[in-house]
């Protein structure tokens, strides 16, 4: 790197993010004054958080991050090259090695495997070679499996599905690639047992033009924010607590309690983050909301900022969501232009700014403290707790964070009132809920229901098991969730019922497997996913995920170390260590699906395999 120089295109890409270099100390032309005056220190270090956008710019400009480009980025940001290299190599969407200017990421994760991804990948590699084709974990398009992401230099990424050899023909044979518009690849499942009038979270999806602020307002947009300002900050939080809204990302923490804790912090500034890094395999509900109702995401985040006294908000969106990213960028621009963001929101005397920050392919960044580190321009590794984010979050300041679905529920809380919202669902699981149905189901997609519906009823809404085949198993909650069987179809989908049954609703994944699916292959893919996505910071997760995958592979190949009982006992012990000693939820939950497959499905002793 010391002798590497950035190309003109790479310098231009970095400068487009950071602005022109002001001096030779910051990577610009050296002047006589630079020999006497050095500028940097706190001013330069305050730009460290722009490292991730700069790396995206470099990747996009050349198709990879060259030593010269990385060196120039380090000069501009005064970041040590070793640290910048560590960040660049942390994320799967970045490459520090030369590669083709156009790369096709083909998902080989759970839902796509069921849809024939393995055969598709083999055929694509046969036609174009392996250099241009990369296997990818879940791309968040499970309802359109098999899915793909086209990543090219000098143009926007494109995610699309379902993928077929015919649809890939331009790419496979060197012809022009038709860049599909977002609308062509965005979809939402019909609500087969109800009317649109009964929908709350999805009522604007497919009805409102997601690019039009006027259309959003004509359908009730920004009325909840006006209601919030009329109530005042404390009353908004009181309504939220009355609603008993729990987080929809998996942890199910009461939203009102979190908002109140941030609002009470005396340290300034406060931040509020929309966690849109929806990376749990089988989950795509947040993508649907962002693509089809982006202004609702902005409005709810603005309400959160107002109620918690936060001056700035971030939307941290997963890098594999180019369509949702484009929609949110447009929405943010229009909101600023019409006074719904900025120094004086709606003329109501409070300021709130929003910045969209794009991830780069790291499941771990869905964990809140890993997300903070990513925003700050560091490797996305989790932090120890305490201190908790409400006290010391992003940039060391009090921070609130909720996922997209949780925030959009806030609009309904303020529209209906907290007590009325709490009457939806069950006393301990209030409000509507989005579930992502995929796999071997007739009508995959996002379904909005009230808490308390049974798994059987939800499956019937989606048309039941595809082609009338027998149900073998259902994965609830995603890769970090648990398997259930046909014996569990009368399980009510509530927080309390799922806990009593020893399973989790997680992020709303309901992935269906029919009689033809090899569940041992699915379980091994889940173990492989966690091994690959472990950040490696703590030993229990770094080593445990590898040993778990190795033991499962031995069992599947019939090469167990010792007896079957010995190998299963080892897997149980590894899982317990990860649950007890891992720093964050990735390691703590990495054995859940494996454990349920072994003990509930009994896949290795003549069960559902």
Residue pairs with C-beta under 8 A, 6 or more apart in sequence:
1 67
1 68
1 70
1 71
1 81
2 71
4 66
4 67
4 68
4 70
4 71
5 68
5 71
5 72
6 14
6 66
6 68
6 69
6 71
6 72
7 62
7 66
7 68
7 69
9 61
9 62
10 58
10 61
10 62
10 66
10 68
10 69
10 72
11 27
11 72
12 61
13 57
13 58
13 60
13 61
13 69
14 54
14 57
14 58
14 69
14 72
14 73
14 76
15 21
15 76
16 57
17 50
17 53
17 54
17 57
18 47
18 50
18 54
18 76
18 77
20 28
21 27
21 28
21 29
21 76
22 28
22 39
23 30
23 31
23 33
23 34
23 37
23 39
24 30
24 31
24 34
25 34
25 38
25 39
25 40
26 39
26 40
26 44
26 75
26 76
26 78
27 72
27 75
27 76
40 78
44 77
44 78
45 78
47 76
47 77
48 77
48 79
48 376
48 377
49 375
49 376
49 377
49 395
50 77
50 377
51 73
51 77
51 79
51 84
51 87
51 377
52 87
52 357
52 358
52 359
52 360
52 374
52 375
52 377
53 357
53 358
54 73
54 76
54 77
55 65
55 73
55 84
55 87
55 88
55 91
55 94
55 360
56 319
56 358
56 360
58 65
58 66
58 69
58 70
58 73
59 65
59 93
59 94
59 95
59 153
60 153
60 154
60 155
61 69
61 153
61 154
62 69
62 101
62 153
63 95
63 98
63 99
63 100
63 101
63 102
63 103
63 152
63 153
64 95
64 96
64 97
64 98
64 99
65 88
65 94
65 95
65 96
66 98
67 96
70 81
70 84
70 85
70 88
70 96
71 81
73 79
73 84
74 80
74 81
74 84
77 84
77 377
79 377
83 378
85 96
86 379
87 377
87 378
87 379
88 94
88 96
89 96
90 362
90 379
90 380
90 535
91 319
91 359
91 360
91 361
91 362
91 380
92 136
92 137
92 360
92 361
92 362
93 151
93 319
93 320
93 360
93 361
94 360
94 361
99 131
100 131
100 132
101 152
101 153
101 154
102 132
102 150
102 151
102 152
102 153
102 171
102 177
103 132
103 133
103 134
103 150
103 151
103 152
104 124
104 132
104 133
104 134
104 148
104 149
104 150
104 151
104 168
104 171
105 134
105 135
105 136
105 139
105 148
105 149
105 150
105 151
105 320
106 112
106 117
106 120
106 121
106 124
106 133
106 134
106 135
106 136
106 146
106 147
106 148
106 163
107 117
107 135
107 136
107 137
107 138
107 139
107 141
107 145
107 146
107 147
107 148
107 149
108 117
108 118
108 121
108 135
108 136
108 137
108 525
109 117
109 136
109 137
109 138
109 139
109 281
109 525
109 529
110 138
110 142
110 281
110 282
110 439
110 475
110 479
110 511
110 522
110 525
110 526
111 138
111 142
111 145
111 281
111 282
111 438
111 439
111 511
112 138
112 142
112 145
112 146
112 147
113 521
113 522
113 525
114 145
114 439
114 440
114 513
114 517
114 522
115 145
115 146
115 162
116 146
117 145
117 146
120 146
120 163
120 164
120 165
121 133
121 135
123 165
124 133
124 165
124 168
124 172
125 133
127 165
127 172
128 171
128 172
136 149
136 320
137 279
137 281
137 363
137 529
137 532
137 533
138 279
138 280
138 281
138 282
138 283
138 529
139 147
139 148
139 149
139 159
139 161
139 320
140 147
140 159
140 278
140 279
140 283
140 284
140 287
140 318
140 320
140 321
141 147
141 159
141 160
141 161
141 185
141 284
141 287
142 281
142 282
142 283
142 284
142 436
142 438
142 439
142 444
142 511
143 187
143 189
143 284
143 436
143 437
143 438
143 444
143 445
143 446
144 160
144 161
144 162
144 185
144 187
144 444
145 161
145 162
145 438
145 444
146 161
146 162
146 163
147 159
147 160
147 161
147 162
147 163
148 159
148 160
148 161
148 163
148 168
149 157
149 158
149 159
149 320
149 322
150 157
150 158
150 159
150 160
150 171
150 177
151 157
152 177
155 179
156 179
156 322
156 326
157 320
157 322
158 179
158 180
158 185
158 322
159 185
159 320
159 321
159 322
159 323
160 167
160 180
160 184
160 185
161 185
165 172
169 175
170 176
170 177
170 178
171 177
182 291
182 323
182 326
182 327
185 323
186 288
186 291
186 292
186 323
187 445
188 202
188 205
188 206
188 288
188 292
188 445
188 446
189 437
189 443
189 444
189 445
189 446
189 447
189 462
190 443
190 445
191 198
191 199
191 202
191 447
191 448
191 461
192 443
192 461
192 462
192 463
193 460
193 461
196 203
196 207
197 203
199 448
200 412
200 432
200 448
201 289
201 405
201 408
201 409
201 412
201 432
201 434
201 448
202 288
202 434
202 446
202 448
204 216
204 219
204 292
204 293
204 296
205 288
205 289
205 292
205 293
206 292
207 219
208 215
208 216
208 219
208 292
208 293
209 215
210 291
210 292
210 293
210 294
210 295
210 327
210 331
211 327
211 330
211 331
213 221
213 295
213 331
213 334
213 335
213 338
213 340
216 222
216 293
216 295
216 296
220 415
221 295
221 296
221 299
222 295
222 299
222 340
222 346
223 415
224 299
224 300
224 303
224 410
224 411
224 414
224 415
225 299
225 302
225 303
225 306
225 340
225 345
225 346
226 346
227 414
227 415
228 236
228 303
228 306
228 307
228 414
229 306
229 346
229 348
229 350
231 239
231 414
233 263
233 306
233 307
233 308
233 309
234 263
236 303
236 306
236 307
236 414
237 256
237 259
237 260
237 263
237 307
238 256
238 418
239 413
239 414
239 417
239 418
240 255
240 256
240 259
240 307
240 410
240 413
240 418
241 254
241 256
241 257
241 260
241 418
242 256
242 417
242 418
242 419
242 421
242 422
243 256
243 413
243 418
243 419
243 421
243 422
243 430
243 431
244 254
244 256
244 422
244 428
244 430
245 254
245 255
245 256
245 406
245 409
245 410
245 413
245 421
245 430
245 431
246 252
246 253
246 254
246 255
246 429
246 430
246 495
247 253
247 254
247 255
247 258
247 402
247 403
247 406
248 403
248 405
248 406
248 409
248 433
248 434
248 507
248 508
249 275
249 366
249 402
249 403
249 405
249 406
249 507
250 280
250 477
250 480
250 504
250 505
250 506
250 507
250 585
251 585
252 495
252 505
255 402
255 406
255 409
255 410
258 390
258 400
258 401
258 402
259 304
259 307
259 308
259 400
261 390
261 391
262 270
262 272
262 308
262 309
262 310
262 390
262 398
262 399
262 400
263 270
263 307
263 308
263 309
265 390
265 391
265 398
267 391
267 397
267 398
268 311
268 397
269 310
269 311
269 312
269 397
270 308
270 309
270 310
270 311
270 397
270 398
270 399
270 400
271 310
271 311
271 312
271 313
271 314
271 393
271 394
271 395
271 397
271 398
271 399
271 400
272 301
272 304
272 305
272 308
272 310
272 312
272 313
272 314
272 399
272 400
272 401
273 313
273 314
273 315
273 316
273 368
273 371
273 375
273 393
273 394
273 399
273 400
273 401
273 402
274 297
274 301
274 313
274 314
274 315
274 316
274 401
274 402
274 403
274 404
274 407
275 316
275 366
275 368
275 371
275 401
275 402
275 403
275 404
276 286
276 290
276 297
276 315
276 316
276 317
276 318
276 321
276 324
276 403
276 404
277 316
277 317
277 318
277 359
277 365
277 366
277 371
278 284
278 285
278 286
278 287
278 318
278 321
278 366
278 403
278 404
278 507
279 318
279 362
279 363
279 365
279 366
280 363
280 366
280 477
280 478
280 479
280 480
280 506
280 507
280 509
281 478
281 479
281 509
281 526
281 529
282 436
282 438
282 439
282 475
282 478
282 479
282 507
282 509
282 510
282 511
283 436
283 478
283 507
283 508
283 509
284 436
284 438
284 446
285 404
285 405
285 434
285 435
285 436
285 446
285 507
285 508
286 403
286 404
286 405
287 321
287 323
287 324
288 434
288 446
289 296
289 297
289 404
289 405
289 408
290 297
290 317
290 321
290 324
290 327
290 328
290 404
291 323
291 324
291 327
293 408
294 324
294 327
294 328
294 330
294 331
295 331
295 334
295 335
296 408
296 411
297 315
297 328
297 331
297 404
297 407
297 408
298 328
298 331
298 332
298 335
298 340
298 341
298 354
299 340
299 411
300 407
300 408
300 409
300 410
300 411
301 313
301 315
301 354
301 407
302 313
302 340
302 341
302 345
302 352
302 354
303 410
303 411
303 414
304 310
304 313
304 400
304 402
304 407
304 410
305 311
305 312
305 313
305 352
306 345
306 350
306 352
308 400
310 352
310 400
311 351
311 352
311 353
312 352
312 353
312 354
312 355
313 352
313 353
313 354
313 355
314 354
314 355
314 356
314 357
314 375
314 394
315 328
315 354
315 355
315 356
315 357
316 357
316 358
316 359
316 365
316 371
316 374
316 375
317 324
317 325
317 328
317 356
317 357
317 358
317 359
318 358
318 359
318 361
318 365
318 366
319 358
319 359
319 360
319 361
320 361
325 356
325 358
328 356
329 356
332 341
332 354
332 356
335 341
335 354
336 342
339 345
339 346
339 347
340 346
341 352
341 353
341 354
342 351
342 352
342 353
343 351
344 350
344 351
345 351
345 352
357 374
357 375
359 365
359 374
359 380
362 370
362 374
362 380
362 533
362 535
363 529
363 533
363 586
364 370
364 380
364 381
364 382
364 533
364 534
364 535
364 584
364 586
365 371
365 374
365 380
367 382
367 584
367 585
367 586
368 389
368 393
368 401
369 382
369 383
369 385
369 389
369 393
369 584
370 380
370 381
370 382
370 383
370 535
370 584
371 380
371 401
372 383
372 389
372 393
372 394
372 395
372 399
373 379
373 380
373 381
373 382
373 383
374 380
375 394
376 394
376 395
379 535
380 535
381 535
381 537
382 535
382 537
382 583
382 584
382 586
384 583
389 398
389 399
389 400
389 401
390 398
390 399
390 400
391 398
392 398
392 399
393 399
393 400
393 401
403 507
405 434
405 508
409 431
409 432
412 421
412 431
412 432
413 421
413 431
421 430
421 431
422 430
422 431
423 430
424 430
424 431
424 432
424 450
424 451
425 431
425 432
425 433
425 450
425 451
425 452
425 494
426 451
426 452
426 492
426 494
426 496
428 494
428 495
428 496
429 451
429 452
429 494
429 495
429 496
430 451
431 450
431 451
432 448
432 449
432 450
432 451
433 448
433 449
433 450
433 451
433 493
433 505
433 508
434 446
434 447
434 448
434 508
435 446
435 447
435 449
435 458
435 493
435 508
435 509
435 510
436 445
436 446
436 507
436 508
436 509
436 510
437 443
437 444
437 445
437 446
437 447
437 458
437 459
437 462
437 510
437 511
437 512
438 444
438 509
438 510
438 511
438 512
439 475
439 511
439 512
439 513
440 465
440 466
440 469
440 512
440 513
440 514
440 517
441 459
441 462
441 463
441 464
441 465
441 466
441 512
442 462
442 463
442 464
442 465
442 466
443 462
443 463
444 462
445 462
447 458
447 461
447 462
449 457
449 458
449 461
449 493
451 493
451 494
451 495
452 492
452 493
452 494
453 492
453 493
454 489
454 490
454 491
454 492
454 493
455 474
455 476
455 484
455 488
455 489
455 490
455 491
455 493
455 510
456 489
456 490
458 493
458 510
459 465
459 474
459 489
459 510
459 512
465 471
465 512
465 514
466 512
466 514
467 514
469 514
469 515
469 516
470 514
470 515
471 485
471 486
471 512
471 513
471 514
471 515
472 485
472 513
472 514
472 515
472 517
472 519
472 608
473 483
473 484
473 485
473 513
473 517
473 519
473 601
473 608
474 483
474 484
474 485
474 488
474 510
474 511
474 512
474 513
475 481
475 482
475 483
475 509
475 510
475 511
475 513
475 522
475 593
476 482
476 483
476 484
476 498
476 503
476 504
476 505
476 506
476 509
476 510
477 503
477 504
477 505
477 506
477 507
477 508
477 509
477 592
478 506
478 507
478 509
478 511
479 526
479 529
479 530
479 593
480 504
480 506
480 585
480 586
480 589
480 590
480 592
480 593
481 503
481 504
481 506
481 509
481 592
481 593
482 502
482 503
482 504
482 592
482 593
482 595
482 596
482 600
483 519
483 593
483 596
483 597
483 600
483 601
484 491
484 501
484 503
484 596
484 600
485 600
485 601
485 608
488 501
488 503
491 497
491 498
491 501
491 503
493 505
494 505
495 505
498 504
498 505
503 596
504 592
513 519
513 522
518 609
519 597
519 601
519 603
519 608
519 609
520 552
520 555
520 556
520 603
520 604
520 609
521 556
523 552
523 593
523 594
523 597
523 603
524 549
524 552
524 553
524 556
526 593
526 594
527 545
527 548
527 549
527 552
527 590
527 594
528 549
530 545
530 548
530 549
530 586
530 590
531 545
531 546
531 548
531 549
533 586
534 541
534 542
534 545
534 586
534 587
534 590
535 541
535 586
536 542
537 583
538 581
538 582
538 583
538 587
539 581
540 577
540 578
540 580
540 581
540 582
540 587
541 578
541 582
541 583
541 584
541 586
541 587
541 590
544 574
544 575
544 577
544 578
544 582
544 587
544 590
544 591
545 578
545 587
545 590
547 570
547 574
548 571
548 574
548 575
548 578
548 590
548 591
548 594
551 561
551 567
551 570
551 571
551 574
552 571
552 594
554 560
554 561
554 567
555 564
555 567
555 568
555 604
560 566
560 567
561 567
561 570
564 604
564 605
568 598
568 604
571 591
571 594
571 595
571 598
572 595
572 598
574 591
575 590
575 591
575 594
575 595
576 591
578 587
578 588
578 590
578 591
579 587
579 588
579 589
579 591
581 587
582 588
582 590
597 603
598 604
601 607
601 608
601 609
602 608
603 609
